[in-house]
Amino acid sequence: MDARFLDTLRCPVDPERAATLHRDREHLECDGCGVRYPIKNGLPVLIADDADLPPGCDRRLDLPCQQRLAARRKQKK
């Protein structure tokens, strides 16, 4: 995967779209929350439902980026 292409990708789970991704052998991993997206036939599959959550997170709402979003929404109320 081309490094320039990888630099343009962002974690689709991150509501701010600020978290970058890095590649390990068969996945792209979010630098912000640790979600891992599979790479199939050389192409990243950036579909949240196909991603592996990091240890300790049973659901996407438990991710740090989602917790920050929920806290901001509470403050606005």
KAZI-V72757 format. One line per field, one symbol per residue. phi: phi as a letter, one per 20 degrees, with the letter a starting at -180 (. if undefined). A space follows every 10 residues. Layout:
phi=???
//
This chain:
phi=.ffffgfefc ffeffeldfe ccedgcbddf fednfddfdc lndfdedgfe eeffgndebf fefgffffff fffffff
//
